[in-house]
């Protein structure tokens, strides 16, 4: 046997051994489908502060509708552009969200099959070509100040048996990954706005006057109900009308303290201007602007569909909170299913009132002015759950 033949034989044996080793030890073999595991999704996205907008699109299977929310740095302030440019104090929230999405890696490939997108919940919620109402994920897109995409994901279902993992797909790619992440940006307006809308600490509330009338704005009629007045001293509520049920009143005060809004609709500019000036003109245009939201303008006052509440604070500021109609849906095509309500809020300050509550300074005057400027532009929307805690009757309040 020649040396060439021997060498060829050895090489053939070596090739056979390598093949056999690959067959009995598959963990040493890396198929092409796994060749991007461990890589960053967006390796060029390295600065979380570069994000100047985030769009989150969730999907509601019960109504078969996509729910979009977009937050953007616009005209030197952060606003929710999907909700009429409502201004918010975002703090470092977007930076933290950006950092969490920036660090995502392609931990485990799960499928390259389009038909698996339903199973993993990674169908694009806006994909018009897909007819399935199930399996749609949450799409999250971050952009920089020039509208360039920094990161774009479809977040799917949690990974079975692996806490802190979820399925993720990049739009326009078939491949689905299992990724270790807790990132889950919300598409709900309420989760992006601050609590304490009214800036009304419950411990500083001194008097509540609940006027539970009801109005038919179309007919212009008012069904009057007896108002109930409650006063607080040393954390205990009393009323000249009878013995007060403490727990529901305390819950009411806490709801006012922590009240969050679920939406906001802009007031007409003329009405907003008048409110900032501390007045409301008796004009047809103003009346017409108020009526769709459940508020009735008369020569003497503004009535609301479901009554109102007056709240006096220790610093002499008094809030007038009017409960309007059931809020229209996000598409303005009908009433919201949850019974969310419009609020019309104004304040005033009185030196004698402040003095009666032991306030010697005039800090309440500025506070009232600032609050009216803040409330002037918006009809607020609160959840039906909070509305029910605030809209208490005489029977709810007194024994």
Order of alpha helices (4+ residues) and beta strands (2+ residues): alpha-beta-beta-beta-beta-alpha-beta-alpha-beta-beta-beta-beta-beta-beta-beta-beta-beta-alpha-beta-alpha-alpha-beta-beta-beta-beta-beta-alpha-alpha-beta-alpha-alpha
